[in-house]
Amino acid sequence: MENISLAIRFDYSENRKNPEDVLVILSEYVKFYRNIGLIALDSINEKDCALFDLVSLQDGSAIAWIKCRFSKWNDFIFNSAQELANYLDSNSEISTLEDLNKISNDLSEFIVSSTDQKIKIEPFIDVELLGKVLSDYSDLNLKLLSDESASIGRGYPGETSHTTFKTLNKNFVFNDNVIDMFQSEVKHHKRKSKFYVHVPVNKGNTVWRLEELTTENKFSAKVVNSNWLDDYQSGIIDPIGPKDLMEAVVEYDEITSKDHKKKKTLKIKNAKIVEIIDIVRSRGKQDEFF
């Protein structure tokens, strides 16, 4: 299984006059595939794993075989790319931010339901990056001749049977300007607040679902206070109940996006629980840990 790689195949026309165009177009498809992997991994805070190596090039049809350096993510990347390709089969045009958000939501739901990896954090798709990638993909489609196509797959480099490869929709178009579509502002915060915590009792998860008491904002955050987490997971600290309140210092990025209709949306990303100050138990007892 370690030799299985990800494949990008470009079935080019015999009528192509410039052979270098074949490699240029193939490299742009590789970039598209790699960027989908980057978006999928970044959505679950695994961006640093989005590193790829070229395994081999195969002639006949032009095929580039690549592999993520962190092999456990290869299936995840391919499945995410295939899910996106399936969605674009029946949704071949993007004209609004709403269209783009629908694609983002579909990909997020797929990532959550993925059984290949135990996803411990709610996916956050970088919608603006997704828009840029799909806009480039739309431009790439314009470079294809009528008898050309591209597909993605996985297998062993050198294989001659590609019947299981997924053909990409070359009729997909992005009918908007990504720069005009987005106006984003990112603010970094580090502050103290109180939260309801949704976490399995004493489980080894480092990512918890929080609901802030004052704002009612809900988001996932990673516990980076390792000593406190060790005590909690070992049972030294009593489990946090659904009605208990946790007072903690959290750190996060607040992303405010504005579409062409000036409608604002707010999302929280890269959230961390830096310090747990207090747990206020629902029975009225207050336990101090620091």
Backbone as CSV, one residue per row, in Angstrom:
resi,resn,N_x,N_y,N_z,CA_x,CA_y,CA_z,C_x,C_y,C_z
1,MET,0.819,-1.211,0.000,0.000,0.000,0.000,0.858,1.268,0.000
2,GLU,2.117,1.168,0.504,2.956,2.352,0.605,3.305,2.923,-0.762
3,ASN,3.257,2.086,-1.823,3.643,2.555,-3.150,2.495,3.206,-3.907
4,ILE,1.283,3.156,-3.338,0.148,3.782,-4.009,0.358,5.288,-4.055
5,SER,0.133,5.868,-5.238,0.334,7.301,-5.437,-0.924,7.928,-6.019
6,LEU,-0.943,9.238,-6.024,-2.035,10.006,-6.608,-1.661,10.361,-8.039
7,ALA,-2.625,10.273,-8.934,-2.336,10.472,-10.350,-3.176,11.593,-10.942
8,ILE,-2.542,12.376,-11.819,-3.237,13.386,-12.608,-2.947,13.070,-14.070
9,ARG,-3.997,12.785,-14.812,-3.843,12.356,-16.204,-4.396,13.424,-17.146
10,PHE,-3.608,13.761,-18.170,-4.043,14.708,-19.195,-4.057,13.994,-20.537
11,ASP,-5.253,13.741,-21.056,-5.408,13.126,-22.378,-5.362,14.233,-23.426
12,TYR,-4.196,14.435,-23.989,-4.012,15.561,-24.907,-4.288,15.160,-26.354
13,SER,-4.572,16.157,-27.155,-4.929,15.941,-28.557,-3.689,15.738,-29.423
14,GLU,-3.844,14.902,-30.436,-2.764,14.721,-31.409,-2.549,15.992,-32.225
15,ASN,-3.517,16.887,-32.182,-3.437,18.124,-32.965,-2.688,19.243,-32.240
16,ARG,-2.205,18.968,-31.042,-1.423,19.985,-30.332,-0.120,20.238,-31.089
17,LYS,0.099,21.489,-31.443,1.267,21.816,-32.247,2.515,22.045,-31.395
18,ASN,2.323,22.505,-30.182,3.458,22.798,-29.306,3.538,21.762,-28.190
19,PRO,4.501,20.857,-28.240,4.584,19.796,-27.226,4.781,20.327,-25.813
20,GLU,5.419,21.516,-25.698,5.626,22.047,-24.347,4.307,22.403,-23.666
21,ASP,3.254,22.663,-24.475,1.945,22.979,-23.894,1.405,21.816,-23.065
22,VAL,1.743,20.594,-23.494,1.259,19.412,-22.770,1.790,19.420,-21.340
23,LEU,3.085,19.683,-21.201,3.683,19.695,-19.864,3.201,20.883,-19.040
24,VAL,2.995,22.023,-19.695,2.500,23.203,-18.980,1.110,22.939,-18.420
25,ILE,0.224,22.384,-19.250,-1.144,22.108,-18.806,-1.152,21.026,-17.733
26,LEU,-0.337,19.973,-17.935,-0.267,18.917,-16.927,0.206,19.484,-15.588
27,SER,1.204,20.359,-15.621,1.713,20.941,-14.373,0.651,21.796,-13.692
28,GLU,-0.206,22.445,-14.475,-1.272,23.254,-13.881,-2.338,22.369,-13.243
29,TYR,-2.583,21.204,-13.816,-3.507,20.254,-13.180,-2.906,19.693,-11.892
30,VAL,-1.600,19.451,-11.903,-0.929,18.999,-10.681,-1.067,20.065,-9.594
31,LYS,-0.890,21.318,-9.970,-1.036,22.423,-9.021,-2.456,22.478,-8.472
32,PHE,-3.453,22.272,-9.343,-4.852,22.263,-8.915,-5.096,21.142,-7.906
33,TYR,-4.607,19.965,-8.219,-4.779,18.797,-7.343,-4.099,19.043,-5.993
34,ARG,-2.876,19.562,-6.061,-2.124,19.840,-4.832,-2.847,20.882,-3.972
35,ASN,-3.409,21.901,-4.606,-4.101,22.950,-3.861,-5.375,22.444,-3.194
36,ILE,-6.061,21.499,-3.828,-7.232,20.899,-3.182,-6.788,20.137,-1.932
37,GLY,-5.661,19.444,-2.044,-5.112,18.771,-0.870,-4.752,19.756,0.228
38,LEU,-4.172,20.895,-0.165,-3.824,21.938,0.803,-5.068,22.472,1.504
39,ILE,-6.128,22.738,0.739,-7.368,23.267,1.310,-7.977,22.268,2.284
40,ALA,-8.012,20.999,1.884,-8.612,19.963,2.736,-7.821,19.795,4.032
41,LEU,-6.495,19.742,3.933,-5.669,19.568,5.130,-5.690,20.814,6.016
42,ASP,-5.674,21.984,5.389,-5.721,23.229,6.159,-7.021,23.348,6.941
43,SER,-8.105,22.785,6.401,-9.412,22.891,7.067,-9.437,22.172,8.411
44,ILE,-8.510,21.226,8.605,-8.456,20.485,9.877,-7.122,20.739,10.591
45,ASN,-6.537,21.905,10.297,-5.290,22.330,10.946,-4.122,21.376,10.699
46,GLU,-4.073,20.803,9.488,-2.956,19.920,9.115,-2.228,20.483,7.894
47,LYS,-2.200,21.799,7.778,-1.605,22.453,6.617,-0.142,22.073,6.419
48,ASP,0.578,21.876,7.514,2.006,21.549,7.415,2.253,20.203,6.749
49,CYS,1.208,19.386,6.642,1.353,18.077,5.997,1.145,18.148,4.483
50,ALA,0.824,19.328,3.965,0.545,19.470,2.532,1.844,19.610,1.746
51,LEU,2.668,18.587,1.819,3.936,18.531,1.098,3.906,17.329,0.168
52,PHE,4.278,17.545,-1.091,4.149,16.498,-2.093,5.463,16.281,-2.825
53,ASP,5.672,15.041,-3.257,6.818,14.687,-4.085,6.323,14.134,-5.411
54,LEU,7.048,14.440,-6.473,6.770,13.831,-7.770,7.364,12.434,-7.779
55,VAL,6.521,11.427,-7.999,6.983,10.042,-8.018,7.487,9.673,-9.401
56,SER,6.688,9.976,-10.434,7.112,9.666,-11.800,6.203,10.360,-12.801
57,LEU,6.683,10.416,-14.045,5.885,10.870,-15.181,5.698,9.689,-16.110
58,GLN,4.515,9.599,-16.701,4.183,8.458,-17.555,3.691,8.978,-18.891
59,ASP,4.179,8.356,-19.978,3.776,8.829,-21.302,2.530,8.099,-21.776
60,GLY,2.249,8.203,-23.079,0.970,7.742,-23.626,0.045,8.923,-23.488
61,SER,-0.877,8.855,-22.544,-1.457,10.081,-22.020,-0.424,10.624,-21.043
62,ALA,-0.403,11.922,-20.851,0.556,12.489,-19.910,0.022,12.301,-18.499
63,ILE,0.739,11.549,-17.670,0.300,11.274,-16.303,1.416,11.647,-15.332
64,ALA,1.064,12.454,-14.350,1.987,12.772,-13.264,1.541,12.015,-12.024
65,TRP,2.453,11.256,-11.445,2.176,10.529,-10.206,2.845,11.282,-9.066
66,ILE,2.061,11.667,-8.074,2.603,12.391,-6.937,2.188,11.696,-5.644
67,LYS,2.844,12.060,-4.559,2.538,11.435,-3.269,2.758,12.455,-2.161
68,CYS,1.833,12.483,-1.225,2.017,13.309,-0.036,3.140,12.702,0.804
69,ARG,4.010,13.531,1.326,5.120,13.028,2.131,4.634,12.356,3.413
70,PHE,3.440,12.733,3.842,2.815,12.091,5.002,1.771,11.118,4.461
71,SER,2.170,9.870,4.255,1.383,8.900,3.491,-0.010,8.665,4.053
72,LYS,-0.204,8.893,5.354,-1.527,8.630,5.937,-2.600,9.552,5.364
73,TRP,-2.183,10.644,4.703,-3.153,11.601,4.175,-3.444,11.401,2.696
74,ASN,-2.783,10.462,2.030,-2.981,10.305,0.590,-4.431,9.987,0.232
75,ASP,-5.034,9.029,0.937,-6.428,8.683,0.651,-7.356,9.847,0.968
76,PHE,-7.083,10.544,2.053,-7.901,11.693,2.446,-7.878,12.762,1.360
77,ILE,-6.699,13.034,0.808,-6.563,14.050,-0.235,-7.291,13.621,-1.500
78,PHE,-7.078,12.358,-1.904,-7.753,11.890,-3.114,-9.266,11.916,-2.947
79,ASN,-9.756,11.424,-1.817,-11.203,11.382,-1.595,-11.808,12.781,-1.568
80,SER,-11.085,13.744,-1.011,-11.565,15.126,-0.994,-11.620,15.692,-2.406
81,ALA,-10.574,15.426,-3.194,-10.551,15.900,-4.577,-11.651,15.241,-5.402
82,GLN,-11.879,13.958,-5.171,-12.926,13.246,-5.899,-14.314,13.765,-5.518
83,GLU,-14.515,14.066,-4.238,-15.791,14.628,-3.791,-16.040,15.970,-4.471
84,LEU,-15.012,16.797,-4.549,-15.144,18.085,-5.224,-15.460,17.895,-6.700
85,ALA,-14.770,16.949,-7.345,-15.019,16.677,-8.761,-16.447,16.202,-8.989
86,ASN,-16.947,15.360,-8.102,-18.334,14.886,-8.222,-19.321,16.040,-8.087
87,TYR,-19.033,16.951,-7.157,-19.924,18.099,-6.960,-19.945,18.978,-8.206
88,LEU,-18.778,19.195,-8.805,-18.692,20.063,-9.979,-19.320,19.431,-11.213
89,ASP,-19.515,18.114,-11.197,-20.208,17.466,-12.312,-21.621,18.003,-12.472
90,SER,-22.297,18.236,-11.359,-23.691,18.694,-11.403,-23.838,20.173,-11.063
91,ASN,-22.729,20.823,-10.763,-22.738,22.267,-10.469,-21.574,22.890,-11.230
92,SER,-21.770,23.108,-12.510,-20.663,23.451,-13.396,-20.429,24.951,-13.548
93,GLU,-21.052,25.756,-12.683,-20.857,27.201,-12.785,-20.911,27.845,-11.400
94,ILE,-19.992,28.758,-11.158,-20.004,29.575,-9.946,-20.137,31.028,-10.359
95,SER,-21.176,31.671,-9.832,-21.415,33.073,-10.163,-21.473,33.968,-8.936
96,THR,-21.687,33.367,-7.766,-21.849,34.156,-6.546,-21.092,33.518,-5.388
97,LEU,-20.938,34.291,-4.327,-20.325,33.761,-3.113,-21.183,32.657,-2.519
98,GLU,-22.485,32.767,-2.695,-23.388,31.716,-2.209,-23.081,30.385,-2.890
99,ASP,-22.823,30.424,-4.201,-22.454,29.197,-4.925,-21.177,28.597,-4.341
100,LEU,-20.218,29.467,-4.062,-18.934,29.004,-3.532,-19.098,28.426,-2.130
101,ASN,-19.943,29.058,-1.329,-20.188,28.550,0.027,-20.842,27.177,0.003
102,LYS,-21.682,26.927,-0.992,-22.320,25.615,-1.110,-21.271,24.531,-1.363
103,ILE,-20.299,24.842,-2.212,-19.212,23.889,-2.464,-18.411,23.663,-1.184
104,SER,-18.111,24.751,-0.491,-17.361,24.657,0.760,-18.098,23.806,1.785
105,ASN,-19.403,24.014,1.909,-20.200,23.245,2.876,-20.233,21.770,2.515
106,ASP,-20.349,21.477,1.212,-20.360,20.081,0.775,-19.039,19.403,1.118
107,LEU,-17.931,20.099,0.867,-16.615,19.525,1.156,-16.420,19.351,2.663
108,SER,-16.901,20.312,3.442,-16.794,20.211,4.905,-17.566,19.013,5.430
109,GLU,-18.794,18.837,4.934,-19.621,17.712,5.374,-18.969,16.387,5.006
110,PHE,-18.337,16.347,3.829,-17.651,15.121,3.422,-16.483,14.822,4.357
111,ILE,-15.717,15.850,4.695,-14.566,15.657,5.576,-15.008,15.137,6.936
112,VAL,-16.108,15.688,7.449,-16.632,15.242,8.743,-17.023,13.774,8.700
113,SER,-17.635,13.358,7.584,-18.133,11.983,7.477,-17.069,10.998,7.019
114,SER,-15.859,11.495,6.715,-14.792,10.620,6.238,-14.436,9.599,7.308
115,THR,-14.338,8.345,6.894,-14.016,7.274,7.846,-12.545,6.889,7.804
116,ASP,-11.801,7.422,6.823,-10.397,7.042,6.705,-9.541,7.666,7.805
117,GLN,-9.941,8.864,8.254,-9.206,9.533,9.318,-10.198,9.974,10.384
118,LYS,-9.793,9.915,11.641,-10.646,10.385,12.728,-10.435,11.889,12.877
119,ILE,-11.348,12.646,12.284,-11.242,14.091,12.310,-11.709,14.598,13.667
120,LYS,-10.815,15.272,14.399,-11.125,15.717,15.753,-11.464,17.201,15.824
121,ILE,-11.551,17.865,14.682,-11.834,19.287,14.679,-12.843,19.586,13.583
122,GLU,-13.692,20.535,13.846,-14.678,20.918,12.841,-13.953,21.566,11.665
123,PRO,-14.135,21.060,10.448,-13.418,21.617,9.298,-13.763,23.089,9.070
124,PHE,-12.759,23.857,8.729,-12.941,25.259,8.353,-12.296,25.438,6.992
125,ILE,-13.113,25.494,5.959,-12.606,25.643,4.597,-12.258,27.105,4.346
126,ASP,-11.071,27.353,3.832,-10.688,28.701,3.410,-11.410,28.981,2.094
127,VAL,-12.571,29.620,2.189,-13.435,29.792,1.021,-12.779,30.692,-0.023
128,GLU,-12.040,31.685,0.431,-11.385,32.576,-0.526,-10.316,31.827,-1.322
129,LEU,-9.517,31.003,-0.649,-8.520,30.200,-1.361,-9.205,29.218,-2.299
130,LEU,-10.302,28.616,-1.844,-11.059,27.709,-2.705,-11.528,28.437,-3.953
131,GLY,-11.986,29.679,-3.789,-12.416,30.468,-4.939,-11.281,30.719,-5.918
132,LYS,-10.100,31.044,-5.406,-8.946,31.288,-6.276,-8.553,30.024,-7.034
133,VAL,-8.582,28.896,-6.336,-8.211,27.622,-6.970,-9.210,27.254,-8.064
134,LEU,-10.493,27.429,-7.786,-11.516,27.098,-8.782,-11.510,28.091,-9.936
135,SER,-11.157,29.345,-9.664,-11.030,30.328,-10.740,-9.887,29.946,-11.679
136,ASP,-8.766,29.511,-11.109,-7.638,29.046,-11.932,-8.020,27.798,-12.718
137,TYR,-8.795,26.923,-12.085,-9.256,25.704,-12.758,-10.148,26.055,-13.944
138,SER,-10.998,27.067,-13.772,-11.855,27.521,-14.864,-11.011,28.047,-16.026
139,ASP,-9.967,28.824,-15.711,-9.070,29.333,-16.758,-8.336,28.191,-17.449
140,LEU,-7.970,27.173,-16.682,-7.277,26.020,-17.250,-8.164,25.285,-18.246
141,ASN,-9.452,25.179,-17.933,-10.372,24.501,-18.847,-10.421,25.170,-20.218
142,LEU,-10.225,26.484,-20.247,-10.272,27.218,-21.511,-9.098,26.865,-22.421
143,LYS,-8.059,26.277,-21.853,-6.877,25.926,-22.639,-7.009,24.574,-23.332
144,LEU,-8.049,23.805,-22.975,-8.209,22.474,-23.549,-8.844,22.542,-24.929
145,LEU,-8.373,21.679,-25.804,-9.015,21.512,-27.103,-10.243,20.626,-26.938
146,SER,-11.073,20.594,-27.961,-12.361,19.899,-27.850,-12.220,18.409,-27.568
147,ASP,-11.125,17.788,-28.019,-10.955,16.348,-27.819,-10.008,16.027,-26.666
148,GLU,-9.812,16.964,-25.764,-8.922,16.756,-24.629,-9.710,16.676,-23.323
149,SER,-9.121,15.998,-22.353,-9.757,15.869,-21.038,-8.683,15.593,-19.992
150,ALA,-9.093,15.702,-18.732,-8.189,15.409,-17.619,-8.934,14.572,-16.593
151,SER,-8.183,13.786,-15.831,-8.801,12.930,-14.816,-7.839,12.751,-13.650
152,ILE,-8.386,12.306,-12.526,-7.576,12.041,-11.340,-7.807,10.601,-10.897
153,GLY,-6.816,10.042,-10.229,-6.954,8.664,-9.766,-5.873,8.337,-8.761
154,ARG,-5.810,7.086,-8.408,-4.751,6.613,-7.523,-4.392,5.194,-7.930
155,GLY,-3.199,4.804,-7.636,-2.755,3.470,-8.026,-1.246,3.395,-7.981
156,TYR,-0.705,2.539,-8.830,0.740,2.328,-8.850,1.329,2.924,-10.124
157,PRO,2.358,3.753,-10.019,2.988,4.333,-11.203,3.358,3.265,-12.224
158,GLY,3.040,3.530,-13.483,3.316,2.585,-14.553,2.113,1.770,-14.969
159,GLU,1.053,1.777,-14.180,-0.160,1.044,-14.545,-0.708,1.571,-15.864
160,THR,-1.215,0.674,-16.681,-1.768,1.072,-17.979,-3.286,1.114,-17.985
161,SER,-3.913,0.549,-16.979,-5.374,0.583,-16.885,-5.793,1.713,-15.949
162,HIS,-6.590,2.622,-16.498,-7.018,3.785,-15.719,-8.539,3.916,-15.739
163,THR,-9.211,2.788,-15.754,-10.678,2.789,-15.861,-11.350,3.363,-14.618
164,THR,-10.646,3.354,-13.497,-11.248,3.862,-12.261,-10.975,5.353,-12.050
165,PHE,-10.263,5.977,-12.970,-9.952,7.394,-12.818,-11.221,8.235,-12.956
166,LYS,-11.263,9.332,-12.226,-12.399,10.247,-12.249,-12.121,11.379,-13.228
167,THR,-12.971,11.482,-14.272,-12.816,12.544,-15.262,-13.286,13.876,-14.691
168,LEU,-12.487,14.907,-14.880,-12.828,16.236,-14.384,-13.727,16.962,-15.382
169,ASN,-14.617,17.768,-14.865,-15.567,18.515,-15.691,-14.859,19.694,-16.358
170,LYS,-14.602,19.569,-17.657,-13.886,20.640,-18.349,-14.812,21.772,-18.777
171,ASN,-16.105,21.627,-18.503,-17.067,22.689,-18.815,-17.324,23.606,-17.624
172,PHE,-16.623,23.346,-16.521,-16.806,24.189,-15.341,-16.287,25.598,-15.606
173,VAL,-17.075,26.604,-15.161,-16.671,28.002,-15.333,-16.874,28.765,-14.020
174,PHE,-15.982,29.688,-13.769,-16.059,30.572,-12.604,-16.371,31.964,-13.128
175,ASN,-17.621,32.387,-12.972,-18.087,33.631,-13.576,-18.066,34.799,-12.593
176,ASP,-16.955,35.028,-11.961,-16.828,36.166,-11.056,-15.354,36.425,-10.820
177,ASN,-15.069,37.545,-10.216,-13.707,37.893,-9.855,-13.535,37.656,-8.361
178,VAL,-12.575,36.816,-8.009,-12.410,36.442,-6.605,-12.082,37.655,-5.742
179,ILE,-11.294,38.581,-6.269,-10.930,39.774,-5.497,-12.168,40.603,-5.185
180,ASP,-13.047,40.742,-6.182,-14.281,41.496,-5.960,-15.249,40.736,-5.060
181,MET,-15.187,39.412,-5.119,-16.127,38.591,-4.358,-15.844,38.664,-2.860
182,PHE,-14.589,38.860,-2.505,-14.216,38.820,-1.090,-13.603,40.132,-0.627
183,GLN,-13.988,40.513,0.536,-13.325,41.579,1.280,-13.224,41.062,2.704
184,SER,-12.043,40.602,3.081,-11.878,39.929,4.371,-11.013,40.751,5.319
185,GLU,-11.296,40.606,6.591,-10.498,41.231,7.639,-10.220,40.182,8.708
186,VAL,-8.948,40.038,9.081,-8.557,39.054,10.086,-8.043,39.783,11.321
187,LYS,-8.629,39.458,12.470,-8.189,40.020,13.744,-7.788,38.882,14.675
188,HIS,-6.654,39.064,15.347,-6.186,38.057,16.303,-6.568,38.489,17.713
189,HIS,-7.109,37.539,18.486,-7.555,37.841,19.844,-6.921,36.869,20.836
190,LYS,-6.643,37.373,22.017,-6.270,36.544,23.160,-6.960,37.154,24.375
191,ARG,-7.919,36.414,24.943,-8.715,37.005,26.012,-9.284,35.925,26.930
192,LYS,-9.806,36.385,28.059,-10.418,35.490,29.039,-11.930,35.551,28.904
193,SER,-12.573,34.383,29.015,-14.030,34.343,28.951,-14.510,33.049,29.596
194,LYS,-15.838,32.866,29.602,-16.438,31.658,30.165,-17.161,30.890,29.067
195,PHE,-17.049,29.555,29.137,-17.564,28.713,28.066,-18.267,27.478,28.624
196,TYR,-19.293,27.051,27.895,-19.793,25.696,28.053,-18.909,24.809,27.189
197,VAL,-18.623,23.610,27.671,-17.701,22.717,26.968,-18.419,21.439,26.571
198,HIS,-18.298,21.079,25.304,-18.877,19.831,24.812,-17.718,18.891,24.480
199,VAL,-17.438,17.955,25.387,-16.313,17.039,25.209,-16.678,15.711,25.852
200,PRO,-16.351,14.573,25.199,-16.588,13.269,25.822,-15.852,13.170,27.153
201,VAL,-16.454,12.506,28.113,-15.900,12.432,29.464,-14.490,11.837,29.453
202,ASN,-13.534,12.631,29.904,-12.134,12.191,30.075,-11.548,11.495,28.848
203,LYS,-12.016,11.849,27.654,-11.435,11.259,26.449,-10.120,11.949,26.112
204,GLY,-9.348,11.292,25.254,-8.034,11.804,24.915,-8.037,12.893,23.863
205,ASN,-9.201,13.427,23.531,-9.264,14.465,22.512,-8.611,15.749,23.012
206,THR,-7.839,16.380,22.151,-7.250,17.669,22.491,-8.058,18.815,21.906
207,VAL,-9.050,18.505,21.081,-9.888,19.529,20.460,-11.276,19.465,21.066
208,TRP,-11.716,20.584,21.639,-13.008,20.647,22.306,-13.924,21.634,21.595
209,ARG,-15.200,21.366,21.711,-16.215,22.252,21.158,-16.672,23.217,22.257
210,LEU,-16.546,24.520,22.010,-16.869,25.530,23.012,-18.084,26.352,22.603
211,GLU,-18.829,26.800,23.599,-19.918,27.757,23.394,-19.729,28.878,24.410
212,GLU,-19.446,30.073,23.919,-19.170,31.186,24.822,-20.452,31.661,25.495
213,LEU,-20.361,31.916,26.790,-21.537,32.282,27.579,-22.139,33.605,27.122
214,THR,-21.309,34.613,26.900,-21.824,35.955,26.617,-22.261,36.141,25.169
215,THR,-21.500,35.592,24.222,-21.806,35.806,22.801,-22.595,34.671,22.169
216,GLU,-22.576,33.491,22.821,-23.184,32.270,22.293,-22.491,31.781,21.024
217,ASN,-21.289,32.311,20.739,-20.506,31.809,19.610,-20.059,30.378,19.886
218,LYS,-20.133,29.529,18.865,-19.716,28.140,18.989,-18.538,27.886,18.056
219,PHE,-17.489,27.268,18.591,-16.319,26.980,17.768,-15.483,25.889,18.430
220,SER,-14.596,25.290,17.647,-13.697,24.252,18.152,-12.358,24.870,18.523
221,ALA,-11.764,24.380,19.597,-10.480,24.912,20.054,-9.603,23.777,20.565
222,LYS,-8.316,23.907,20.332,-7.357,22.900,20.763,-6.803,23.257,22.139
223,VAL,-6.786,22.276,23.047,-6.223,22.485,24.382,-4.701,22.386,24.293
224,VAL,-4.011,23.490,24.540,-2.549,23.494,24.452,-1.896,23.526,25.831
225,ASN,-2.704,23.610,26.889,-2.195,23.506,28.262,-2.044,22.023,28.585
226,SER,-0.886,21.459,28.221,-0.704,20.004,28.252,-0.741,19.429,29.666
227,ASN,-0.205,20.139,30.638,-0.211,19.619,32.014,-1.633,19.482,32.548
228,TRP,-2.439,20.506,32.311,-3.830,20.448,32.762,-4.577,19.337,32.030
229,LEU,-4.319,19.218,30.723,-5.005,18.198,29.931,-4.637,16.799,30.411
230,ASP,-3.367,16.582,30.760,-2.945,15.277,31.285,-3.697,14.939,32.570
231,ASP,-3.832,15.927,33.444,-4.569,15.703,34.692,-6.036,15.397,34.418
232,TYR,-6.597,16.086,33.436,-8.012,15.873,33.114,-8.232,14.481,32.530
233,GLN,-7.360,14.094,31.607,-7.519,12.804,30.941,-7.232,11.633,31.877
234,SER,-6.418,11.853,32.890,-6.099,10.779,33.836,-7.114,10.683,34.966
235,GLY,-8.073,11.611,35.008,-9.130,11.550,36.014,-8.837,12.319,37.282
236,ILE,-7.683,12.984,37.355,-7.367,13.787,38.541,-8.360,14.941,38.680
237,ILE,-8.746,15.493,37.543,-9.761,16.550,37.514,-11.084,15.929,37.099
238,ASP,-12.136,16.221,37.838,-13.453,15.663,37.534,-13.900,16.063,36.133
239,PRO,-14.650,15.182,35.450,-15.155,15.493,34.109,-15.985,16.778,34.096
240,ILE,-15.877,17.510,33.018,-16.661,18.733,32.852,-18.038,18.357,32.328
241,GLY,-19.073,18.736,33.050,-20.439,18.419,32.656,-20.993,19.422,31.659
242,PRO,-22.099,19.085,31.001,-22.675,19.955,29.972,-23.179,21.293,30.497
243,LYS,-23.434,21.378,31.822,-23.917,22.636,32.395,-22.836,23.365,33.196
244,ASP,-21.644,22.763,33.261,-20.534,23.426,33.940,-19.985,24.550,33.066
245,LEU,-19.386,25.535,33.701,-18.768,26.642,32.977,-17.258,26.602,33.176
246,MET,-16.535,26.725,32.082,-15.082,26.784,32.138,-14.635,28.221,31.904
247,GLU,-13.877,28.757,32.848,-13.260,30.071,32.648,-11.849,29.831,32.128
248,ALA,-11.546,30.395,30.976,-10.270,30.085,30.333,-9.778,31.253,29.495
249,VAL,-8.485,31.218,29.213,-7.882,32.153,28.267,-7.818,31.459,26.912
250,VAL,-8.426,32.071,25.913,-8.432,31.502,24.569,-7.737,32.460,23.604
251,GLU,-7.200,31.867,22.557,-6.515,32.634,21.517,-7.051,32.169,20.175
252,TYR,-7.372,33.102,19.281,-7.994,32.714,18.014,-7.921,33.844,16.990
253,ASP,-8.179,33.473,15.731,-8.312,34.443,14.645,-9.790,34.627,14.336
254,GLU,-10.215,35.872,14.270,-11.597,36.200,13.908,-11.593,36.722,12.476
255,ILE,-12.279,35.999,11.593,-12.275,36.344,10.173,-13.634,36.900,9.791
256,THR,-13.650,38.158,9.367,-14.881,38.804,8.916,-14.820,38.956,7.410
257,SER,-15.763,38.346,6.716,-15.822,38.409,5.255,-17.029,39.225,4.835
258,LYS,-16.881,39.917,3.717,-17.974,40.722,3.194,-18.107,40.441,1.703
259,ASP,-19.290,40.037,1.266,-19.473,39.745,-0.148,-19.842,41.020,-0.903
260,HIS,-20.137,40.867,-2.207,-20.409,42.030,-3.045,-21.694,42.753,-2.653
261,LYS,-22.529,42.103,-1.856,-23.755,42.741,-1.366,-23.549,43.366,0.011
262,LYS,-22.280,43.423,0.451,-21.907,44.011,1.740,-22.421,43.209,2.933
263,LYS,-22.807,41.962,2.705,-23.269,41.110,3.796,-22.055,40.517,4.500
264,LYS,-22.021,40.655,5.827,-20.876,40.195,6.601,-21.116,38.812,7.190
265,THR,-20.069,38.007,7.202,-20.084,36.720,7.899,-18.851,36.653,8.783
266,LEU,-19.004,36.059,9.956,-17.901,35.976,10.913,-17.602,34.519,11.226
267,LYS,-16.315,34.161,11.175,-15.892,32.807,11.513,-14.664,32.870,12.407
268,ILE,-14.499,31.839,13.209,-13.362,31.745,14.122,-12.487,30.573,13.693
269,LYS,-11.186,30.816,13.588,-10.246,29.789,13.141,-8.996,29.818,14.018
270,ASN,-8.284,28.689,14.030,-7.016,28.560,14.767,-7.188,28.827,16.262
271,ALA,-8.318,28.390,16.816,-8.602,28.649,18.229,-7.813,27.700,19.132
272,LYS,-7.313,28.240,20.228,-6.555,27.461,21.210,-7.017,27.827,22.621
273,ILE,-7.100,26.815,23.473,-7.342,27.045,24.895,-5.971,27.111,25.558
274,VAL,-5.541,28.316,25.894,-4.187,28.537,26.389,-4.069,28.204,27.869
275,GLU,-5.088,28.590,28.636,-5.034,28.380,30.085,-6.438,28.157,30.621
276,ILE,-6.610,27.120,31.446,-7.875,26.892,32.140,-7.735,27.501,33.532
277,ILE,-8.549,28.507,33.828,-8.444,29.232,35.095,-9.331,28.614,36.165
278,ASP,-10.544,28.245,35.788,-11.535,27.811,36.763,-12.587,26.940,36.082
279,ILE,-13.180,26.046,36.861,-14.372,25.315,36.430,-15.479,25.619,37.439
280,VAL,-16.540,26.224,36.975,-17.688,26.514,37.832,-18.697,25.394,37.629
281,ARG,-18.842,24.552,38.638,-19.718,23.390,38.535,-21.181,23.809,38.644
282,SER,-22.028,23.108,37.946,-23.452,23.454,37.910,-24.117,23.292,39.266
283,ARG,-23.503,22.459,40.121,-24.083,22.267,41.455,-23.731,23.418,42.397
284,GLY,-22.937,24.373,41.881,-22.622,25.543,42.680,-21.241,25.514,43.283
285,LYS,-20.593,24.350,43.236,-19.245,24.241,43.794,-18.225,24.743,42.789
286,GLN,-17.276,25.509,43.249,-16.249,26.060,42.367,-14.902,25.431,42.704
287,ASP,-14.308,24.786,41.695,-13.017,24.131,41.907,-11.921,24.981,41.293
288,GLU,-10.924,25.299,42.044,-9.826,26.090,41.543,-8.627,25.173,41.310
289,PHE,-8.035,25.323,40.145,-6.913,24.460,39.795,-5.596,25.217,39.792
290,PHE,-5.685,26.534,39.822,-4.444,27.305,39.766,-4.439,28.335,40.896
